[in-house]
Amino acid sequence: MSRIHQLDSSVVNKIAAGEVIERPANVVKELLENSLDALASRIEIDIEAGGGELIRIVDDGEGIHPDDLLLAVTAHATSKIATADDLFRVQTMGFRGEALASIAEVSRMRLRSRPPSSATGFEILSDCGQITPPQPCGCPVGTQIEIRQLFANTPVRRKFLKSTGTEFAHIAEHFSRIALAQPRLHLVLRHNGKVVFELPGTQQLLDRIRLLLGNELADNLIPVESESQGVRMWGYVAHPSVSKSTRKSQNLFLNGRWIQDRSLQHALTEAYRGLLMIGRQPIAFLFLEVPADIVDVNVHPTKTEVRFADGQALFRQLLSMLRTKFLSMNLDSTVHLPGSGGFSPAGAAPRPRGVELQAWSPTNAPGAANSSPNGSLWNNAPRPAFELPSVGGYESQSGPAESEISSAAADQISEPAADLASFATSDPQTTKSPPSVASETHASRVSHGTSHGELRAMQIRDTYIVVETNEGLTLIDQHALHERIMYEYLRPRVLDNAVESQRMLVPETVELTPKETALLLEYADVLNQLGLGVREFGRQTVLIDRYPVMLKKANLSQLVRDLAEQLDQPEKPPDRRDLLDSLLHMMSCKAAIKAGQRLSPEEIDSLLAQRHLIDDAHHCPHGRPTALVLTENELERQFGRLG
């Protein structure tokens, strides 16, 4: 039987490192917070290989006294608090005295520092916990910390680090949070010697948001402010036409510290109830200034979760502040969205595309003489000379384009691609039929005989299609069915690198968050396989120079943003093929016709015709059923015709 014994300090520090230091981004966060507590006004961060090889942070703060250098890398030694009561009045970012000791234990560290009162600097070295005495060195006022070969003595932890791009994306996320929380700071971030961000200090939060996240978002922000019982809330929230699919863009800052709080996030959701589409989340940059004695920040190792003395009061204050602001505004007319199309409200009419070049088709491709008469792999599919209504958030605002296709795809591209693309890309404003009695009752148009057994079909509430069959009635979800059709068409071509794409004569720029930019660039080869060309354009901007013909009229800015959100998941598919499939699910869903879009009889015919040409027409890619069958026997039973 094992006896209880005291753990060695090295083991204790490694355990602490496991709680606080999960990846290079955590090191950057802890060191940045130390610089903030040292009252720095300028901080420079240098990263190499996503932080795995080098993290260097240089600040112009108060520095560390030479006699305190060894204590700085000793566990539970800090200048932030002195007694237990101080834990309930924490005014600093750090207070536990664990971070530097934990980092020093699992890396090779060089710490240089010079306070203003000292004529020279001093440095100490740590080789995975083996620390040298302080030595004089040349050093400007402030502190310089170099972390090399993180997890050098814990190879298992190092093995679990993700790719360079992913790790740097997490660093950029923490950098962004500090930059937003402290706009007064002059911040510089470099990766592999290249300046990614240089943000001059400013007194205006909106200026920092504009420089960090782009003009499109900044131009759609609404200022809010409230003060009650000693608690001040202020900041910006986004116009309802600008939203995300996750809560990751909800930035809450408590006394300068980025936090997560479910209650406050729920208040945000409630304030936007009825203003956002289902599944969309608001964007916010909200600052809470509260007395330190009514909040406990010592409840989580990373200090991102806190506990309030009266959380319900804060919930009510935030909800009231936002609802009062929204009620005082005309949300339909006061915000003018930018012309670049980056943030499109649902149902917005598209701008003209200008001159649109003819996309590639089998009739003008090499070897077309050997093709089938209509150049289609699905020769039984009807070829409608029409377009279905467009997807609400994906109307085209792209410029002219020229077509491009890989040679491997020449014998696989089929005309139903154009049919499918038209399902999701035309303008609903221009394709609606004249009003009719049926449309006023939400049951639009009867489609008479088709080539598939003289089916009769009717659209109900612009969402479902009711089809008369020999067996009875079939109720079809138009979005789920079209999503499956697009997925079945795209998937084999993506896996075979045979997606037809068009190169844009005028590439389109898209502004993203630093983390989203890093992720998109890391997975640029995967997006290329989907037919989407993404290149770096500087700062938080990427350049789109190619897109799938299937989405020829898509709002590329919104499509790229949705792809970035899909990539920014805690646990992405481990396999490249699974990742492609995951992105295909999203693209098929976003590109398919939506519930609430009215279809003409010809469009209904085309959708039903292509239903018979796919392997699994019974479920959408996410597993939802595409159709429900009501048999003649069931109808007679419900109407009491059976004994």
Number of C-alpha atoms within 10 A of each C-alpha: 3 4 4 6 6 6 8 8 13 17 11 15 23 23 14 19 22 15 13 20 24 15 22 23 22 18 23 25 20 21 23 23 17 21 25 22 18 18 16 20 16 20 21 17 22 21 24 18 15 24 25 25 17 22 25 21 21 23 28 22 23 19 25 22 16 21 10 14 19 18 16 20 24 20 19 14 19 17 13 17 18 11 8 8 10 14 18 15 16 19 18 16 20 22 22 16 19 22 26 24 24 27 29 27 30 28 24 24 27 19 23 28 31 27 21 17 10 14 11 16 24 23 23 21 20 21 17 22 23 12 17 13 11 18 12 14 14 13 17 19 22 24 27 23 20 19 25 20 17 27 27 18 17 14 11 10 15 16 9 10 16 13 13 15 19 21 22 26 24 23 25 23 19 21 23 20 18 21 21 21 23 21 20 18 21 18 21 20 20 16 18 13 10 11 14 17 21 15 19 15 17 14 11 10 17 20 18 23 20 14 16 22 19 19 15 20 21 19 16 20 21 18 14 18 15 15 14 10 8 8 14 17 20 17 20 21 22 19 25 24 20 22 22 18 16 16 15 14 15 21 21 22 23 20 17 19 20 20 18 18 14 10 14 20 20 13 20 22 18 14 20 20 15 10 16 19 14 9 9 17 23 26 23 22 22 21 21 20 15 17 14 17 15 14 18 18 26 17 11 13 14 16 17 16 16 15 14 16 11 10 15 13 14 21 17 13 20 26 20 15 17 21 15 13 15 18 9 8 12 9 14 10 8 10 16 10 19 14 11 16 23 23 21 23 18 15 15 16 18 21 13 11 12 10 9 13 11 9 16 19 19 22 15 9 12 12 11 16 12 10 15 13 11 16 20 20 15 15 15 12 20 17 16 15 9 15 23 29 26 30 26 24 21 28 29 24 22 24 16 16 21 16 19 19 19 11 11 13 15 19 18 18 22 20 21 23 19 19 23 25 25 25 27 31 26 24 22 21 13 12 16 14 14 6 9 12 10 14 17 10 10 16 20 24 20 16 19 13 12 16 11 11 9 13 16 17 25 23 28 21 17 19 19 22 23 20 19 16 17 10 11 14 18 17 19 22 24 25 22 27 27 27 29 27 25 27 23 20 19 21 19 13 18 21 14 12 16 23 30 28 26 26 21 19 13 14 18 18 19 23 24 24 21 24 24 27 25 26 22 27 18 17 17 17 14 19 20 18 19 25 25 23 23 24 17 16 14 13 19 21 19 25 17 22 18 25 27 24 23 26 26 23 25 26 24 25 26 18 19 22 22 18 19 22 18 18 19 19 10 6 7 13 14 8 9 12 13 12 17 19 18 17 20 21 19 19 21 24 21 20 27 27 30 23 15 15 20 27 27 21 18 19 21 20 23 21 23 22 17 20 19 14 15 15 10 15 21 18 15 25 25 13 10 12 15 23 20 13 15 15 15 14 12 14 14 12 12 10 8 9 10 10 5
